[in-house]
């Protein structure tokens, strides 16, 4: 993992980790579904979707999870 910026939203990082930890290991992680679920969990967060996408991709890669790159934004 890379160094996180000082103004990071810890709730968003925790939500990404929990989402990926709860995700089935045999199916690919859908970026659009992950964004939808995580955004709902941390709806007051000020982080942008692009930052969340990067965090999902990096965290999923660290867990050796497959990714479904289906976000069309």
C-alpha positions, 0 to 999 in steps of 0.5 A: 500500500502507498502512503495515505495523504494527511487529510484522509477520511479514515471512515472511507478507508475502513469502509473499503476494507470491510467491503472487500473483506466481506466480498466473496473470494471467488467472484470479481469485485465490481467497481460500480457496485463497490462505489455504490455500497461504500458511498452509502456507508460513508455518505457524509464523506468528502472524498471523491469517487476517483479516490475511492476507486483508487482505494478499492483497486489498490486494496483489492489487489493487495488482497489478490481479488479479481476486479470487474472494471465496470465504472462508466463515470 
